């Protein structure tokens, strides 16, 4: 999953890539056991995935766009929201999406990337990531700095 932080005033965008195998709790799912982040979407769709990202990152999320894998790769490679013509679902109205797209394109004068990475472990044959509080704090500081006018 990629958390996009836009600041058209500063003409900056920050893309925070969160590994799908990041272990986190999902509200109301399997007694809050640690689960891979990708499970949040499977457990309750985009709404649950957004809430899980909010809980994990400790930041607000104003909207979401669900894309296919190719669109997501192009978003992180190219850094342009015009690739969202292939979106499959969004919480944004058509006018909101147009505004966000415009803001994003304005903010692409400076696109920064950060990867949220944690320690890895293998459980049940699956490699999982567990981010440390330091990594989360560093990522949140970068998001906050990107959004500050």
Secondary structure as UniProt FT lines:
FT   STRAND          2..7
FT   TURN            8..11
FT   STRAND          12..18
FT   TURN            20..21
FT   STRAND          22..24
FT   TURN            27..28
FT   HELIX           30..32
FT   STRAND          35..36
FT   HELIX           38..57
FT   STRAND          65..66
FT   HELIX           69..78
FT   HELIX           81..86
FT   STRAND          89..90
FT   HELIX           94..107
FT   TURN            108..109
FT   STRAND          110..116
FT   STRAND          119..123
FT   TURN            124..125
FT   STRAND          126..130
FT   HELIX           133..147
//
